[in-house]
Amino acid sequence: MGGSSRYDRQRPVGPEELAEAEAYRTIAALLREQHAALIPDQRLAWQVAGVLSAAAGELANGRPVPLELRRSVRGMANTLCESMDPR
């Protein structure tokens, strides 16, 4: 095949992408465990966690996440972190 799919165009994964992916996975795990305080609807909390996990998988495997989607996921993750931080 032609190899035009973004799944065929992997690139090296740097430490910044790996750290971002790990942060998304951590937030997703916390959200699944302690969702009630942030998102009372468990199904919605798990869907949000799924988006974070999917973005983490793409980043960790060297596949680009479209810019607007990455900004939205990053913003969502930052907001969730701020909400979960007890300080």
Secondary structure as UniProt FT lines:
FT   HELIX           6..8
FT   HELIX           15..33
FT   HELIX           35..37
FT   HELIX           42..60
FT   TURN            61..62
FT   HELIX           67..84
//
